[in-house]
Amino acid sequence: MASSNVKENKFSAGKFYRSVKSEIKKVTWPTRQDVWNYTLVVLAMCAFSAIFIGALDLIFKSIFELLA
C-alpha cells in the first residue's frame, strides 16, 4: 500500500526548459582565442602520437624482419 505523503514525479516540459536555460546562463564559455589554442594543442598531440606510433611500428617491423 502506497504512503499518502509520497510525491509523484510529474514531468513538466516548461519547468525543464526553464531550468536548462538557467543552467546555460551559468556556463563560462571559452573565448575565440582559447578555442584556437585548444585546437592547436589537440592537433599537435595528434601529430606527436602519429609520429611516435609510426616510429614504434618501424622499430618493431625492423626487429621482426631480422628475426624472420
C-alpha positions, 0 to 999 in steps of 0.5 A, spaced: 500 500 500 502 506 497 504 512 503 499 518 502 505 523 503 509 520 497 510 525 491 509 523 484 514 525 479 510 529 474 514 531 468 513 538 466 516 540 459 516 548 461 519 547 468 525 543 464 526 548 459 526 553 464 531 550 468 536 548 462 536 555 460 538 557 467 543 552 467 546 555 460 546 562 463 551 559 468 556 556 463 563 560 462 564 559 455 571 559 452 573 565 448 575 565 440 582 565 442 582 559 447 578 555 442 584 556 437 589 554 442 585 548 444 585 546 437 592 547 436 594 543 442 589 537 440 592 537 433 599 537 435 598 531 440 595 528 434 601 529 430 606 527 436 602 520 437 602 519 429 609 520 429 611 516 435 606 510 433 609 510 426 616 510 429 614 504 434 611 500 428 618 501 424 622 499 430 618 493 431 617 491 423 625 492 423 626 487 429 621 482 426 624 482 419 631 480 422 628 475 426 624 472 420 
